[in-house]
């Protein structure tokens, strides 16, 4: 019983000592992303019976879930409806079949959607511009109104406030 109590106290003490202090947190992600490019009719199925769609796979870096940069190869894939499973054996003949038989407008090269390609960059540019402009105005306010910084006024003559 004493060993259990001692190990419990030691474990709690270790936990309290090793708690990290975070002054800020940045959430980022990197890796493969998949978007459904074209939903296909119900007769298109994987071997396990899941419905199949034509998707685009690419690699992406994002901060706070806002895309920043796409890198690596962009390729056509077959994906399920949830876009969490895929098969990257998409042949040019299969793409041509989708174009001619089903009348889908499928480009030769896979394209990433607007939000993932450009939208995130526009958002980050706007955030950076806002911070730069707002930060510059804050410095001007501090210089013009020193009392706004909760500082005591400094007397030029030290005997002036001697009361």
Secondary structure, 3 states (H helix, E strand, C coil): CHHHHHHHHHHHHHHHHCCCCCCCCCCEEEEEEEEEEEECCCCCECCCCCECEEEEEEEEEEECCEEEEEEEEEEEEEECCCCCCEECCCCHHHHHHHHHCCCCCCCCCCCCCHHHHHHHHHHHHHHHHHHHHHHHHHHHHHHHCHHHHCCCCCCCCHHHHCC
